[in-house]
């Protein structure tokens, strides 16, 4: 965690928050999904506790995004008021509130060109999942609006949480929209269920080939499912994610440890599968070398 402490100081200086933050405590967590920040305000100052994944992948961006929440709390224009926020026992509202604020945070990292674990695609999928009562098109319209906003207030985030329609004219989904039919599948996700969303036999076969190739050629790889896609991991490091975009389209995001910038490959019926497999093997090998040097 020594490197994380150094990065914290660097980010606080970059955000011009150093004088406003009295103490920063860091605690290691076992996954980037479990990273979070706790902020305690004391007058004009903050005490901050960060829960940070122990790997170096996107470390600067991961800490930057956590401290942006503290930056918002301090920013008079944001006008944070904890009494407005949903209570944590309001599960649906709390999740959507967290995703909207998260999109506001991570869109600023993208504009600043800071590599980040929560890229635009991942943020969009997380927000779409939180908007359970809306279809894909309506939820994406809201996401695009939020991602483009350069400034939001805390009151805006709370208002959009309880009434998403005030953010953008998203309308109501029809009962026959494909994403509404498959929504129940997301509650009991698995690799197989994700592949079952592929209506193209060719793309489904290609997805299976990608899984088989990765399992065979990437030593000690862990292939797991989340509610939005399939993850490829090695020693607590995620090096790729595969998401079904539609019935004949697959998105494969690869995390290159050299550039720290994720790249997304579109897989369709005409994609050269060997090129995709070679890229997976290359990125995995770089992660494998990194793990050997730790």
C-alpha positions as CSV (number, residue, x, y, z in Angstrom):
1,X,0.0,0.0,0.0
2,X,3.0,2.3,0.1
3,X,2.6,3.1,-3.6
4,X,-1.1,3.9,-3.0
5,X,-0.2,6.4,-0.3
6,X,2.2,8.2,-2.7
7,X,-0.5,8.3,-5.4
8,X,-3.0,9.7,-2.8
9,X,-0.7,12.6,-2.1
10,X,-0.2,13.2,-5.8
11,X,-4.0,13.2,-6.5
12,X,-4.8,15.5,-3.6
13,X,-2.3,18.0,-4.9
14,X,-3.7,17.7,-8.5
15,X,-7.2,18.3,-7.2
16,X,-6.0,21.1,-5.0
17,X,-7.5,19.3,-2.0
18,X,-4.4,18.9,0.2
19,X,-5.2,21.7,2.6
20,X,-8.8,20.6,2.9
21,X,-8.1,17.0,3.8
22,X,-6.8,16.4,7.3
23,X,-6.3,12.6,7.3
24,X,-6.4,9.9,4.7
25,X,-6.6,6.3,5.8
26,X,-6.1,3.4,3.4
27,X,-7.2,-0.2,3.8
28,X,-6.6,-2.9,1.2
29,X,-9.5,-4.8,-0.4
30,X,-9.4,-7.9,-2.5
31,X,-11.1,-6.6,-5.6
32,X,-11.6,-3.4,-7.6
33,X,-15.3,-4.0,-7.3
34,X,-15.0,-3.5,-3.5
35,X,-13.2,-0.2,-3.7
36,X,-15.0,2.7,-2.0
37,X,-14.4,5.9,-0.1
38,X,-15.8,7.0,3.3
39,X,-15.8,10.8,3.9
40,X,-16.3,12.4,7.3
41,X,-16.7,16.2,7.2
42,X,-15.5,18.3,10.1
43,X,-16.2,21.9,9.4
44,X,-14.3,22.9,6.3
45,X,-12.1,19.8,6.4
46,X,-12.5,16.1,5.5
47,X,-11.2,12.9,7.0
48,X,-11.1,10.3,4.3
49,X,-10.8,6.5,4.3
50,X,-10.1,4.7,1.1
51,X,-10.6,1.0,0.5
52,X,-8.1,0.2,-2.3
53,X,-7.5,-3.0,-4.3
54,X,-3.9,-4.3,-3.8
55,X,-2.9,-4.4,-7.5
56,X,-1.3,-1.6,-9.4
57,X,-3.5,-1.8,-12.5
58,X,-5.0,1.7,-13.1
59,X,-3.9,2.6,-9.6
60,X,-3.7,6.4,-10.3
61,X,-7.1,6.4,-11.9
62,X,-8.7,4.3,-9.3
63,X,-7.5,6.5,-6.5
64,X,-8.3,9.7,-8.5
65,X,-11.9,8.6,-9.0
66,X,-12.3,7.8,-5.2
67,X,-11.0,11.2,-4.2
68,X,-13.3,12.9,-6.7
69,X,-16.2,12.0,-4.4
70,X,-14.4,14.0,-1.7
71,X,-13.8,16.8,-4.1
72,X,-17.5,16.9,-4.9
73,X,-18.4,17.0,-1.2
74,X,-16.1,20.0,-0.7
75,X,-17.2,21.8,-3.8
76,X,-19.7,24.6,-2.9
77,X,-21.2,24.4,-6.5
78,X,-22.0,20.7,-6.0
79,X,-23.8,21.6,-2.7
80,X,-23.6,18.2,-1.2
81,X,-26.3,17.5,1.5
82,X,-26.3,14.1,3.0
83,X,-29.9,14.5,4.2
84,X,-31.0,14.5,0.6
85,X,-29.4,11.2,-0.3
86,X,-31.4,7.9,-0.3
87,X,-31.0,5.7,2.7
88,X,-29.0,2.5,2.2
89,X,-32.1,0.4,3.0
90,X,-33.7,1.9,-0.1
91,X,-31.9,-0.6,-2.2
92,X,-33.2,0.3,-5.6
93,X,-32.8,4.1,-5.1
94,X,-29.4,3.7,-3.4
95,X,-28.0,1.7,-6.3
96,X,-29.2,4.1,-8.9
97,X,-28.0,7.1,-6.9
98,X,-24.6,5.4,-6.6
99,X,-24.5,4.7,-10.4
100,X,-25.5,8.2,-11.4
101,X,-22.8,9.8,-9.2
102,X,-20.3,7.2,-10.4
103,X,-21.0,8.1,-14.0
104,X,-20.5,11.7,-13.2
105,X,-17.2,10.9,-11.5
106,X,-15.9,8.6,-14.3
107,X,-16.9,10.8,-17.2
108,X,-14.5,13.4,-15.8
109,X,-11.7,10.9,-15.7
110,X,-12.3,10.1,-19.4
111,X,-12.3,13.8,-20.3
112,X,-9.0,14.2,-18.4
113,X,-7.7,11.2,-20.3
114,X,-6.9,9.3,-17.0
115,X,-6.9,5.5,-17.5
116,X,-9.6,4.0,-15.3
117,X,-11.0,0.6,-14.4
118,X,-14.5,2.0,-14.7
119,X,-14.5,3.0,-18.4
120,X,-17.5,4.3,-20.4
121,X,-18.7,0.9,-21.5
122,X,-18.6,-0.6,-18.0
123,X,-20.3,2.5,-16.5
124,X,-23.0,2.3,-19.1
125,X,-23.7,-1.4,-18.4
126,X,-23.8,-0.7,-14.6
127,X,-26.3,2.1,-15.1
128,X,-28.5,0.1,-17.5
129,X,-28.7,-2.6,-14.9
130,X,-29.7,-0.2,-12.2
131,X,-32.5,1.2,-14.4
132,X,-34.4,-2.1,-14.2
133,X,-37.7,-0.6,-15.2
134,X,-36.4,0.8,-18.5
135,X,-35.4,-0.7,-21.8
136,X,-31.9,-0.7,-23.3
137,X,-32.6,2.3,-25.6
138,X,-34.2,4.4,-22.8
139,X,-31.5,3.6,-20.3
140,X,-28.7,4.4,-22.8
141,X,-30.3,7.7,-23.6
142,X,-30.1,8.6,-19.9
143,X,-26.5,7.4,-19.7
144,X,-25.4,9.5,-22.7
145,X,-27.0,12.5,-21.2
146,X,-25.3,12.0,-17.8
147,X,-21.9,11.1,-19.4
148,X,-21.9,14.4,-21.4
149,X,-22.7,16.6,-18.4
150,X,-19.7,18.5,-17.3
151,X,-21.3,19.8,-14.1
152,X,-24.0,18.3,-11.9
153,X,-25.1,19.2,-8.4
154,X,-26.0,16.8,-5.6
155,X,-29.6,17.9,-6.0
156,X,-29.5,16.9,-9.7
157,X,-28.3,13.4,-8.8
158,X,-31.0,12.9,-6.2
159,X,-33.7,14.2,-8.5
160,X,-32.6,11.9,-11.4
161,X,-32.5,9.0,-8.9
162,X,-36.1,9.4,-8.0
163,X,-37.3,10.6,-11.4
164,X,-34.9,9.6,-14.2
165,X,-37.3,11.1,-16.8
166,X,-36.4,14.6,-15.6
167,X,-32.8,14.0,-16.9
168,X,-33.7,13.1,-20.5
169,X,-36.9,12.1,-22.4
170,X,-36.4,8.4,-22.0
171,X,-40.1,7.3,-22.1
172,X,-41.3,3.9,-21.1
173,X,-40.2,0.6,-22.5
174,X,-42.5,-1.7,-24.4
175,X,-43.1,-5.2,-22.9
176,X,-41.8,-6.9,-26.1
177,X,-38.4,-5.2,-26.1
178,X,-35.7,-7.9,-26.0
179,X,-33.9,-6.5,-23.0
180,X,-37.0,-6.5,-20.9
181,X,-37.5,-10.2,-21.7
182,X,-34.0,-11.1,-20.7
183,X,-33.9,-8.9,-17.6
184,X,-34.8,-11.8,-15.3
185,X,-31.8,-13.7,-16.5
186,X,-29.5,-11.1,-15.0
187,X,-30.7,-12.0,-11.5
188,X,-29.2,-15.5,-11.9
189,X,-26.3,-14.8,-14.2
190,X,-23.9,-17.4,-15.5
191,X,-21.5,-17.7,-18.5
192,X,-24.0,-20.0,-20.2
193,X,-26.8,-17.5,-19.7
194,X,-24.7,-14.7,-21.2
195,X,-24.0,-16.9,-24.3
196,X,-27.6,-17.8,-24.6
197,X,-28.4,-14.2,-25.4
198,X,-26.5,-14.6,-28.7
199,X,-29.1,-15.4,-31.4
200,X,-26.4,-15.7,-34.1
201,X,-25.1,-19.3,-34.1
202,X,-21.9,-18.1,-35.7
203,X,-21.1,-15.5,-33.0
204,X,-22.1,-17.9,-30.3
205,X,-19.7,-20.4,-31.7
206,X,-17.0,-17.7,-31.8
207,X,-17.7,-16.8,-28.2
208,X,-17.3,-20.5,-27.2
209,X,-14.1,-20.6,-29.1
210,X,-12.8,-17.6,-27.3
211,X,-13.6,-19.2,-23.9
212,X,-12.0,-22.5,-24.9
213,X,-8.9,-20.9,-26.3
214,X,-8.5,-18.7,-23.2
215,X,-9.0,-21.6,-20.8
216,X,-6.5,-23.8,-22.7
217,X,-3.7,-21.2,-23.5
218,X,-3.8,-18.9,-20.5
219,X,-2.3,-20.6,-17.4
220,X,-4.4,-20.4,-14.2
221,X,-7.0,-18.2,-15.8
222,X,-10.2,-17.7,-13.9
223,X,-13.4,-17.3,-16.1
224,X,-16.3,-15.9,-14.0
225,X,-19.7,-14.4,-14.6
226,X,-21.1,-11.1,-13.4
227,X,-24.6,-9.7,-14.1
228,X,-23.3,-7.8,-17.2
229,X,-20.7,-10.1,-18.7
230,X,-17.9,-12.6,-18.5
231,X,-14.6,-11.8,-16.8
232,X,-11.2,-13.3,-17.5
233,X,-8.9,-13.0,-14.5
234,X,-5.4,-14.0,-13.4
235,X,-4.2,-13.7,-9.7
236,X,-6.8,-11.1,-8.8
237,X,-6.2,-9.1,-11.9
238,X,-8.9,-8.8,-14.6
239,X,-7.3,-8.8,-18.0
240,X,-10.5,-9.0,-20.2
241,X,-14.2,-8.8,-20.1
242,X,-16.7,-10.1,-22.7
243,X,-20.1,-8.6,-23.0
244,X,-23.0,-9.5,-25.3
245,X,-24.1,-6.2,-26.9
246,X,-26.9,-7.8,-29.0
247,X,-27.8,-11.1,-30.5
248,X,-25.1,-10.9,-33.2
249,X,-22.5,-8.7,-31.5
250,X,-20.0,-9.4,-28.8
251,X,-17.7,-6.8,-27.2
252,X,-14.3,-7.9,-25.8
253,X,-12.5,-5.4,-23.7
254,X,-8.8,-6.1,-23.0
255,X,-6.7,-4.4,-20.3
256,X,-3.1,-3.9,-21.5
257,X,-0.8,-3.4,-18.5
258,X,1.7,-1.5,-20.6
259,X,-0.6,1.3,-21.7
260,X,-3.1,1.1,-18.8
261,X,-5.8,1.9,-21.4
262,X,-8.5,-0.6,-22.1
263,X,-9.3,-1.4,-25.7
264,X,-12.5,-2.9,-27.0
265,X,-12.7,-5.4,-29.9
266,X,-16.0,-5.8,-31.7
267,X,-16.8,-9.5,-32.5
268,X,-19.3,-10.1,-35.3
269,X,-19.8,-12.9,-37.8
270,X,-17.1,-11.5,-40.1
271,X,-14.4,-11.0,-37.4
272,X,-11.0,-12.7,-37.8
273,X,-11.1,-15.0,-34.7
274,X,-7.4,-15.8,-34.9
275,X,-6.5,-12.2,-34.6
276,X,-8.8,-11.8,-31.5
277,X,-7.3,-15.0,-29.9
278,X,-3.7,-13.7,-30.6
279,X,-4.5,-10.4,-28.9
280,X,-6.0,-12.2,-25.8
281,X,-2.9,-14.4,-25.5
282,X,-0.6,-11.3,-25.8
283,X,-2.4,-9.3,-23.2
284,X,-2.6,-12.3,-20.8
285,X,1.2,-12.9,-21.3
286,X,1.9,-9.3,-20.2
287,X,-0.2,-9.8,-17.1
288,X,1.5,-13.1,-16.4
289,X,4.9,-11.4,-16.6
290,X,3.7,-8.7,-14.3
291,X,2.6,-11.3,-11.7
292,X,6.0,-13.0,-11.8
293,X,7.8,-9.8,-11.0
294,X,5.7,-9.0,-7.9
